[in-house]
Amino acid sequence: MSHNFPELKNDLFLRALKGEEVERPPVWMMRQAGRYLPQYMVLRKKYTFFERVETPELACEITIQPIDELEPDAAIIFSDILTVPQALNIDVQMVPGKGPVMGNPIRTEDDAFAILAEDVAQKLQHVMDAITLTRKELNGRVPLIGFAGAPWTLFCYMVQGEGSKNFDKAKAFLFQHPDASRHVMKELTKATIDYLRAQVDAGAQAVQVFDSWAGLLSPDDFNEWAMPYLMEITHAIRDVPVILFAKGAWYALERLSFKSGAAALGLDWTISPEFARLKSRSEITLQGNFDPTHLLAPIPEIRKQTRRMIDRFGARRYIANLGHGILPHVPVDHARAFVDSVKEYGSGE
Ligand code: CP3
């Protein structure tokens, strides 16, 4: 599919992903479109979560809100990882104050074997429309990131049926029904490849895979239940860089870096920059890992810690970001202090 998109003016983020020299590291924030922004709250009062996700004009507007407000170096399409379970006939409701709730979670082997990846990209055409529209509306200001959840993390929600601290039902199902679980992982992998390829065709210039619950697995279980599917996905996406964010999987850094085929690894704040560089290849870009809660510290402290983080990662092959999504109660000025400190890095500020 060919589109005539406006020329890209700020390519820092894409250059850092390729490992090219940059004047300073690029910066963006996971969940940068969201509840800490007053302009998001206006739309949140008017429309339900999935109305916002499924209406390309709304998704586009919400994606660009943080770009107008904070001017980070990349935009990430406003959507959710739970669109893929929806396309696999799992009913997902977003309940305010509680989070996602599935009406028909996987509870039996029959439920698991009923999961089939069919026409996933077609069913999620609204996401592709939102991406194409946003590419046009961004007018080349910054690149647009597409994303998907990793099979293990999607499995967690599809079996547990809701958010959880330990996803005990999902882990129990995995170990009690390995064959049925493997079937679900394979269908999720197929669905995710189809979905991400369609996002790239629609205009996504990089994609990030969120394995938010990787840290619930032991290293051996990660190698069996997460890693092979992540590898299959990264190797299937050829035209744009892939960022893998396996939260809590510090133990798998070395394998992720050497074997996954990713252009970059996202890191959470439990990993020191030195440890991450030691365990990863010198030619892989690292992204992260400011503790989102530290954005509640006084602004001078945020600025100091942000500079220290870049000093330790080094300005090359590095993308400044948070170690997880921004929290709803972070003042906008504090988010701005984080973004601005990265942008001023090396300028003598
Ligand atoms: O980063 C961005 O700005 C793009 C948008 C984005 C959202 N969800 C919007 C959203 C992205 C990348 C996601 C990914 C996502 N969704 C993940 C992986 C990243 C992570 O945080 O680990 C997960 C696990 C989900 C599932 C999900 N969606 C949960 C658990 C929740 C409820 C938690 C909460 O914050 O209320 C959501 C809802 C959601 N997705 C919101 C947003 C802005 C909040 C909805 C609202 O109340 O307005």
Boltz pocket constraint, residues with backbone or C-beta under 6 A from the ligand:
constraints:
  - pocket:
      binder: B
      contacts: [[A, 29], [A, 30], [A, 31], [A, 32], [A, 33], [A, 34], [A, 35], [A, 44], [A, 49], [A, 76], [A, 77], [A, 78], [A, 79], [A, 80], [A, 81], [A, 82], [A, 94], [A, 96], [A, 98], [A, 99], [A, 100], [A, 147], [A, 163], [A, 210], [A, 212], [A, 325]]
      max_distance: 6.0
